[in-house]
Amino acid sequence: MASFLRAYNALLLRRPMAAQCGTAALLFGAGDVIAQQAVERRGREHDFARTARLTFYGGAVFGPAITKWFQFLNRIQFKSPTKAVVYRVWLDQCVLTPGAVVVFFGSMALLEGKPKEAIPRIGAGYVPTLLRNWAVFVPAQVINFSIVPPHLRFVFVSVVSLFWNTYLSVANSMATNLAESVKHEKLDKKIEEVPV
C-alpha cells in the first residue's frame, strides 16, 4: 500500500491533470455504486449507464475543472496564512460552487439525453444541494487550505467527495423523478383542460 501511495503522489506531481481526472472518474463512479447499492438498494437492478455517466462526468468535466481551479487558487498570494484560508474557502464556495451545482445537474440531463429536463432538474435540486454542499465543504476546505500540501488538496477533496458523490447521485435521481412528476402533472392538467 505504501508503494502505491508513493507512486500516486509522484504521479500527482508529474502529471497532475491525468492523475486528478482519473481520481475524479473513479470516485464519482464509486459514489454512484454506493448510492445505488447502499442507499437505494438496487441490487441486481443496478443502472450501469448511470454509473458510466457519473464516471464520465467526474473524469471529463469535474476533474479538469477542479484541477485548474486549485492551480488558480494556489497561485493567489495573500499577506497571511489566515487570509489565504478565508479567501480561498470563500472563492471556492461562493464563486465556484454555485456554478458547479448548475453544471452538474445540467450535465446529467444532457448525458441522459434529456436536455429539456435540465432546467426543471436544476430548479428541483439546486438549493438543497448547494446548502448541503456548504455544510460539508466549508469545514472540509478550511482543513484543506490550512494544513494539506497544495499538490494533495485535490486528493483530500476527492476523498471527501466520495461521500458527497454518493449524495449527488441520489440527489440527481430524486431531481429527475421530481422533474418527471412535474412534467406529468402539467401534461395531465393540459389533458383535463381540453374541451370534450
ChimeraX commands (.cxc) that place a marker at each C-alpha (Angstrom):
marker #1 position 0.00,0.00,0.00 radius 0.5
marker #1 position 2.82,2.39,0.86 radius 0.5
marker #1 position 4.43,1.86,-2.57 radius 0.5
marker #1 position 1.07,2.59,-4.26 radius 0.5
marker #1 position 0.73,5.85,-2.30 radius 0.5
marker #1 position 4.30,6.87,-3.18 radius 0.5
marker #1 position 3.65,6.13,-6.87 radius 0.5
marker #1 position 0.35,8.03,-6.77 radius 0.5
marker #1 position 2.00,11.00,-5.06 radius 0.5
marker #1 position 4.73,11.01,-7.72 radius 0.5
marker #1 position 2.09,10.87,-10.47 radius 0.5
marker #1 position 0.27,13.83,-8.88 radius 0.5
marker #1 position 3.46,15.85,-9.03 radius 0.5
marker #1 position 4.48,14.76,-12.56 radius 0.5
marker #1 position 1.08,14.59,-14.29 radius 0.5
marker #1 position -1.48,16.39,-12.08 radius 0.5
marker #1 position -4.21,16.67,-14.71 radius 0.5
marker #1 position -4.17,12.97,-15.67 radius 0.5
marker #1 position -3.93,11.80,-12.05 radius 0.5
marker #1 position -6.69,14.07,-10.84 radius 0.5
marker #1 position -9.05,13.32,-13.74 radius 0.5
marker #1 position -8.56,9.59,-13.18 radius 0.5
marker #1 position -9.15,10.03,-9.44 radius 0.5
marker #1 position -12.32,12.05,-10.05 radius 0.5
marker #1 position -13.66,9.49,-12.55 radius 0.5
marker #1 position -13.02,6.63,-10.14 radius 0.5
marker #1 position -14.56,8.41,-7.15 radius 0.5
marker #1 position -17.65,9.65,-9.00 radius 0.5
marker #1 position -18.26,6.13,-10.28 radius 0.5
marker #1 position -17.69,4.66,-6.82 radius 0.5
marker #1 position -20.04,7.23,-5.31 radius 0.5
marker #1 position -22.78,6.16,-7.71 radius 0.5
marker #1 position -22.22,2.47,-6.95 radius 0.5
marker #1 position -22.52,3.24,-3.22 radius 0.5
marker #1 position -25.65,5.32,-3.88 radius 0.5
marker #1 position -27.33,2.60,-5.92 radius 0.5
marker #1 position -26.32,-0.34,-3.75 radius 0.5
marker #1 position -26.13,1.00,-0.18 radius 0.5
marker #1 position -28.69,3.84,-0.29 radius 0.5
marker #1 position -31.19,2.87,-2.97 radius 0.5
marker #1 position -30.65,-0.90,-2.51 radius 0.5
marker #1 position -31.00,-1.66,-6.23 radius 0.5
marker #1 position -29.13,-4.98,-6.08 radius 0.5
marker #1 position -29.29,-6.67,-9.49 radius 0.5
marker #1 position -31.25,-3.69,-10.89 radius 0.5
marker #1 position -28.07,-1.59,-10.88 radius 0.5
marker #1 position -28.16,1.12,-13.56 radius 0.5
marker #1 position -24.74,0.74,-15.20 radius 0.5
marker #1 position -25.43,3.56,-17.66 radius 0.5
marker #1 position -25.96,5.91,-14.71 radius 0.5
marker #1 position -22.63,4.80,-13.20 radius 0.5
marker #1 position -20.94,5.33,-16.56 radius 0.5
marker #1 position -22.43,8.84,-16.88 radius 0.5
marker #1 position -21.20,9.84,-13.43 radius 0.5
marker #1 position -17.78,8.30,-14.07 radius 0.5
marker #1 position -17.53,10.23,-17.35 radius 0.5
marker #1 position -18.65,13.46,-15.66 radius 0.5
marker #1 position -16.04,13.01,-12.93 radius 0.5
marker #1 position -13.17,12.42,-15.34 radius 0.5
marker #1 position -14.12,14.71,-18.22 radius 0.5
marker #1 position -15.90,17.65,-16.56 radius 0.5
marker #1 position -15.23,17.80,-12.82 radius 0.5
marker #1 position -11.61,16.58,-12.84 radius 0.5
marker #1 position -10.20,19.07,-15.36 radius 0.5
marker #1 position -12.21,22.00,-13.98 radius 0.5
marker #1 position -11.23,21.39,-10.36 radius 0.5
marker #1 position -7.60,20.72,-11.24 radius 0.5
marker #1 position -7.38,24.11,-12.96 radius 0.5
marker #1 position -9.36,25.76,-10.15 radius 0.5
marker #1 position -6.97,24.53,-7.46 radius 0.5
marker #1 position -3.99,25.58,-9.56 radius 0.5
marker #1 position -5.52,29.06,-9.78 radius 0.5
marker #1 position -6.26,29.22,-6.03 radius 0.5
marker #1 position -2.75,28.04,-5.18 radius 0.5
marker #1 position -1.18,30.81,-7.30 radius 0.5
marker #1 position -3.00,33.61,-5.48 radius 0.5
marker #1 position -0.74,35.15,-2.84 radius 0.5
marker #1 position -2.09,36.53,0.44 radius 0.5
marker #1 position -0.47,38.57,3.21 radius 0.5
marker #1 position -1.13,35.98,5.91 radius 0.5
marker #1 position -1.95,32.26,6.08 radius 0.5
marker #1 position -5.25,33.05,7.79 radius 0.5
marker #1 position -6.33,35.38,4.99 radius 0.5
marker #1 position -5.26,32.76,2.46 radius 0.5
marker #1 position -7.55,30.15,4.04 radius 0.5
marker #1 position -10.50,32.53,4.41 radius 0.5
marker #1 position -10.32,33.90,0.87 radius 0.5
marker #1 position -9.66,30.52,-0.77 radius 0.5
marker #1 position -12.61,28.95,1.02 radius 0.5
marker #1 position -14.79,31.96,0.14 radius 0.5
marker #1 position -13.77,31.84,-3.54 radius 0.5
marker #1 position -14.27,28.09,-3.66 radius 0.5
marker #1 position -17.68,28.07,-2.04 radius 0.5
marker #1 position -19.18,31.37,-3.22 radius 0.5
marker #1 position -17.72,31.70,-6.71 radius 0.5
marker #1 position -17.11,28.16,-7.99 radius 0.5
marker #1 position -19.68,26.04,-6.18 radius 0.5
marker #1 position -22.93,27.79,-7.22 radius 0.5
marker #1 position -21.99,27.36,-10.88 radius 0.5
marker #1 position -20.66,23.84,-10.36 radius 0.5
marker #1 position -24.04,22.70,-8.99 radius 0.5
marker #1 position -25.78,24.05,-12.11 radius 0.5
marker #1 position -23.21,22.36,-14.36 radius 0.5
marker #1 position -23.68,19.04,-12.54 radius 0.5
marker #1 position -27.46,18.86,-12.90 radius 0.5
marker #1 position -27.37,20.27,-16.43 radius 0.5
marker #1 position -24.66,17.82,-17.49 radius 0.5
marker #1 position -26.57,14.88,-16.08 radius 0.5
marker #1 position -29.70,15.85,-18.04 radius 0.5
marker #1 position -27.64,16.21,-21.23 radius 0.5
marker #1 position -25.77,12.94,-20.70 radius 0.5
marker #1 position -29.08,11.16,-20.15 radius 0.5
marker #1 position -30.33,12.55,-23.46 radius 0.5
marker #1 position -32.97,14.70,-21.74 radius 0.5
marker #1 position -31.86,18.30,-22.34 radius 0.5
marker #1 position -35.39,19.64,-21.79 radius 0.5
marker #1 position -35.23,18.35,-18.21 radius 0.5
marker #1 position -32.11,20.38,-17.37 radius 0.5
marker #1 position -33.94,23.49,-16.12 radius 0.5
marker #1 position -36.58,21.62,-14.06 radius 0.5
marker #1 position -33.89,19.35,-12.62 radius 0.5
marker #1 position -31.69,22.33,-11.69 radius 0.5
marker #1 position -34.74,24.00,-10.12 radius 0.5
marker #1 position -35.58,20.90,-8.10 radius 0.5
marker #1 position -32.06,20.13,-6.88 radius 0.5
marker #1 position -30.15,23.42,-6.78 radius 0.5
marker #1 position -30.94,24.96,-3.38 radius 0.5
marker #1 position -30.88,21.79,-1.25 radius 0.5
marker #1 position -27.68,20.63,-2.95 radius 0.5
marker #1 position -25.96,23.99,-2.54 radius 0.5
marker #1 position -26.90,24.23,1.16 radius 0.5
marker #1 position -25.72,20.68,1.87 radius 0.5
marker #1 position -22.53,21.36,-0.09 radius 0.5
marker #1 position -21.75,24.32,2.15 radius 0.5
marker #1 position -22.40,22.24,5.27 radius 0.5
marker #1 position -19.90,19.61,4.09 radius 0.5
marker #1 position -17.31,21.56,2.13 radius 0.5
marker #1 position -16.84,24.79,4.09 radius 0.5
marker #1 position -15.30,22.90,7.04 radius 0.5
marker #1 position -13.54,20.45,4.69 radius 0.5
marker #1 position -11.99,23.27,2.68 radius 0.5
marker #1 position -10.86,25.10,5.83 radius 0.5
marker #1 position -8.89,21.95,6.73 radius 0.5
marker #1 position -7.77,21.50,3.12 radius 0.5
marker #1 position -6.44,25.02,2.60 radius 0.5
marker #1 position -4.89,25.29,6.06 radius 0.5
marker #1 position -2.96,22.02,6.52 radius 0.5
marker #1 position -2.94,19.96,3.30 radius 0.5
marker #1 position 0.03,20.45,0.93 radius 0.5
marker #1 position -1.07,22.09,-2.35 radius 0.5
marker #1 position -0.43,19.06,-4.58 radius 0.5
marker #1 position -2.62,16.89,-2.31 radius 0.5
marker #1 position -5.58,19.28,-2.00 radius 0.5
marker #1 position -7.45,17.70,-4.88 radius 0.5
marker #1 position -6.93,14.26,-3.30 radius 0.5
marker #1 position -8.26,15.47,0.05 radius 0.5
marker #1 position -11.34,16.95,-1.63 radius 0.5
marker #1 position -11.75,13.76,-3.66 radius 0.5
marker #1 position -11.85,11.59,-0.55 radius 0.5
marker #1 position -14.48,13.86,1.00 radius 0.5
marker #1 position -16.20,13.83,-2.39 radius 0.5
marker #1 position -16.62,10.06,-2.36 radius 0.5
marker #1 position -19.38,10.55,0.19 radius 0.5
marker #1 position -20.54,13.75,-1.48 radius 0.5
marker #1 position -20.74,11.99,-4.86 radius 0.5
marker #1 position -22.97,9.37,-3.27 radius 0.5
marker #1 position -25.27,12.20,-2.20 radius 0.5
marker #1 position -25.09,13.85,-5.66 radius 0.5
marker #1 position -26.07,10.61,-7.35 radius 0.5
marker #1 position -29.10,10.23,-5.09 radius 0.5
marker #1 position -29.96,13.96,-5.44 radius 0.5
marker #1 position -29.79,13.73,-9.24 radius 0.5
marker #1 position -32.05,10.68,-9.21 radius 0.5
marker #1 position -34.53,12.45,-6.93 radius 0.5
marker #1 position -34.40,15.66,-9.01 radius 0.5
marker #1 position -35.01,13.60,-12.15 radius 0.5
marker #1 position -38.04,11.93,-10.57 radius 0.5
marker #1 position -39.37,15.28,-9.35 radius 0.5
marker #1 position -38.88,16.91,-12.77 radius 0.5
marker #1 position -40.68,13.98,-14.45 radius 0.5
marker #1 position -43.60,14.15,-12.00 radius 0.5
marker #1 position -43.96,17.90,-12.61 radius 0.5
marker #1 position -43.92,17.24,-16.37 radius 0.5
marker #1 position -46.62,14.56,-15.98 radius 0.5
marker #1 position -48.75,16.86,-13.80 radius 0.5
marker #1 position -48.59,19.59,-16.45 radius 0.5
marker #1 position -49.49,17.07,-19.15 radius 0.5
marker #1 position -52.43,15.76,-17.09 radius 0.5
marker #1 position -53.61,19.33,-16.49 radius 0.5
marker #1 position -53.48,20.10,-20.23 radius 0.5
marker #1 position -55.47,16.93,-20.97 radius 0.5
marker #1 position -58.09,17.95,-18.41 radius 0.5
marker #1 position -58.37,21.41,-20.00 radius 0.5
marker #1 position -59.06,20.02,-23.48 radius 0.5
marker #1 position -62.77,20.56,-24.25 radius 0.5
marker #1 position -64.73,17.40,-24.91 radius 0.5
marker link #1:1,2 radius 0.2
marker link #1:2,3 radius 0.2
marker link #1:3,4 radius 0.2
marker link #1:4,5 radius 0.2
marker link #1:5,6 radius 0.2
marker link #1:6,7 radius 0.2
marker link #1:7,8 radius 0.2
marker link #1:8,9 radius 0.2
marker link #1:9,10 radius 0.2
marker link #1:10,11 radius 0.2
marker link #1:11,12 radius 0.2
marker link #1:12,13 radius 0.2
marker link #1:13,14 radius 0.2
marker link #1:14,15 radius 0.2
marker link #1:15,16 radius 0.2
marker link #1:16,17 radius 0.2
marker link #1:17,18 radius 0.2
marker link #1:18,19 radius 0.2
marker link #1:19,20 radius 0.2
marker link #1:20,21 radius 0.2
marker link #1:21,22 radius 0.2
marker link #1:22,23 radius 0.2
marker link #1:23,24 radius 0.2
marker link #1:24,25 radius 0.2
marker link #1:25,26 radius 0.2
marker link #1:26,27 radius 0.2
marker link #1:27,28 radius 0.2
marker link #1:28,29 radius 0.2
marker link #1:29,30 radius 0.2
marker link #1:30,31 radius 0.2
marker link #1:31,32 radius 0.2
marker link #1:32,33 radius 0.2
marker link #1:33,34 radius 0.2
marker link #1:34,35 radius 0.2
marker link #1:35,36 radius 0.2
marker link #1:36,37 radius 0.2
marker link #1:37,38 radius 0.2
marker link #1:38,39 radius 0.2
marker link #1:39,40 radius 0.2
marker link #1:40,41 radius 0.2
marker link #1:41,42 radius 0.2
marker link #1:42,43 radius 0.2
marker link #1:43,44 radius 0.2
marker link #1:44,45 radius 0.2
marker link #1:45,46 radius 0.2
marker link #1:46,47 radius 0.2
marker link #1:47,48 radius 0.2
marker link #1:48,49 radius 0.2
marker link #1:49,50 radius 0.2
marker link #1:50,51 radius 0.2
marker link #1:51,52 radius 0.2
marker link #1:52,53 radius 0.2
marker link #1:53,54 radius 0.2
marker link #1:54,55 radius 0.2
marker link #1:55,56 radius 0.2
marker link #1:56,57 radius 0.2
marker link #1:57,58 radius 0.2
marker link #1:58,59 radius 0.2
marker link #1:59,60 radius 0.2
marker link #1:60,61 radius 0.2
marker link #1:61,62 radius 0.2
marker link #1:62,63 radius 0.2
marker link #1:63,64 radius 0.2
marker link #1:64,65 radius 0.2
marker link #1:65,66 radius 0.2
marker link #1:66,67 radius 0.2
marker link #1:67,68 radius 0.2
marker link #1:68,69 radius 0.2
marker link #1:69,70 radius 0.2
marker link #1:70,71 radius 0.2
marker link #1:71,72 radius 0.2
marker link #1:72,73 radius 0.2
marker link #1:73,74 radius 0.2
marker link #1:74,75 radius 0.2
marker link #1:75,76 radius 0.2
marker link #1:76,77 radius 0.2
marker link #1:77,78 radius 0.2
marker link #1:78,79 radius 0.2
marker link #1:79,80 radius 0.2
marker link #1:80,81 radius 0.2
marker link #1:81,82 radius 0.2
marker link #1:82,83 radius 0.2
marker link #1:83,84 radius 0.2
marker link #1:84,85 radius 0.2
marker link #1:85,86 radius 0.2
marker link #1:86,87 radius 0.2
marker link #1:87,88 radius 0.2
marker link #1:88,89 radius 0.2
marker link #1:89,90 radius 0.2
marker link #1:90,91 radius 0.2
marker link #1:91,92 radius 0.2
marker link #1:92,93 radius 0.2
marker link #1:93,94 radius 0.2
marker link #1:94,95 radius 0.2
marker link #1:95,96 radius 0.2
marker link #1:96,97 radius 0.2
marker link #1:97,98 radius 0.2
marker link #1:98,99 radius 0.2
marker link #1:99,100 radius 0.2
marker link #1:100,101 radius 0.2
marker link #1:101,102 radius 0.2
marker link #1:102,103 radius 0.2
marker link #1:103,104 radius 0.2
marker link #1:104,105 radius 0.2
marker link #1:105,106 radius 0.2
marker link #1:106,107 radius 0.2
marker link #1:107,108 radius 0.2
marker link #1:108,109 radius 0.2
marker link #1:109,110 radius 0.2
marker link #1:110,111 radius 0.2
marker link #1:111,112 radius 0.2
marker link #1:112,113 radius 0.2
marker link #1:113,114 radius 0.2
marker link #1:114,115 radius 0.2
marker link #1:115,116 radius 0.2
marker link #1:116,117 radius 0.2
marker link #1:117,118 radius 0.2
marker link #1:118,119 radius 0.2
marker link #1:119,120 radius 0.2
marker link #1:120,121 radius 0.2
marker link #1:121,122 radius 0.2
marker link #1:122,123 radius 0.2
marker link #1:123,124 radius 0.2
marker link #1:124,125 radius 0.2
marker link #1:125,126 radius 0.2
marker link #1:126,127 radius 0.2
marker link #1:127,128 radius 0.2
marker link #1:128,129 radius 0.2
marker link #1:129,130 radius 0.2
marker link #1:130,131 radius 0.2
marker link #1:131,132 radius 0.2
marker link #1:132,133 radius 0.2
marker link #1:133,134 radius 0.2
marker link #1:134,135 radius 0.2
marker link #1:135,136 radius 0.2
marker link #1:136,137 radius 0.2
marker link #1:137,138 radius 0.2
marker link #1:138,139 radius 0.2
marker link #1:139,140 radius 0.2
marker link #1:140,141 radius 0.2
marker link #1:141,142 radius 0.2
marker link #1:142,143 radius 0.2
marker link #1:143,144 radius 0.2
marker link #1:144,145 radius 0.2
marker link #1:145,146 radius 0.2
marker link #1:146,147 radius 0.2
marker link #1:147,148 radius 0.2
marker link #1:148,149 radius 0.2
marker link #1:149,150 radius 0.2
marker link #1:150,151 radius 0.2
marker link #1:151,152 radius 0.2
marker link #1:152,153 radius 0.2
marker link #1:153,154 radius 0.2
marker link #1:154,155 radius 0.2
marker link #1:155,156 radius 0.2
marker link #1:156,157 radius 0.2
marker link #1:157,158 radius 0.2
marker link #1:158,159 radius 0.2
marker link #1:159,160 radius 0.2
marker link #1:160,161 radius 0.2
marker link #1:161,162 radius 0.2
marker link #1:162,163 radius 0.2
marker link #1:163,164 radius 0.2
marker link #1:164,165 radius 0.2
marker link #1:165,166 radius 0.2
marker link #1:166,167 radius 0.2
marker link #1:167,168 radius 0.2
marker link #1:168,169 radius 0.2
marker link #1:169,170 radius 0.2
marker link #1:170,171 radius 0.2
marker link #1:171,172 radius 0.2
marker link #1:172,173 radius 0.2
marker link #1:173,174 radius 0.2
marker link #1:174,175 radius 0.2
marker link #1:175,176 radius 0.2
marker link #1:176,177 radius 0.2
marker link #1:177,178 radius 0.2
marker link #1:178,179 radius 0.2
marker link #1:179,180 radius 0.2
marker link #1:180,181 radius 0.2
marker link #1:181,182 radius 0.2
marker link #1:182,183 radius 0.2
marker link #1:183,184 radius 0.2
marker link #1:184,185 radius 0.2
marker link #1:185,186 radius 0.2
marker link #1:186,187 radius 0.2
marker link #1:187,188 radius 0.2
marker link #1:188,189 radius 0.2
marker link #1:189,190 radius 0.2
marker link #1:190,191 radius 0.2
marker link #1:191,192 radius 0.2
marker link #1:192,193 radius 0.2
marker link #1:193,194 radius 0.2
marker link #1:194,195 radius 0.2
marker link #1:195,196 radius 0.2
view
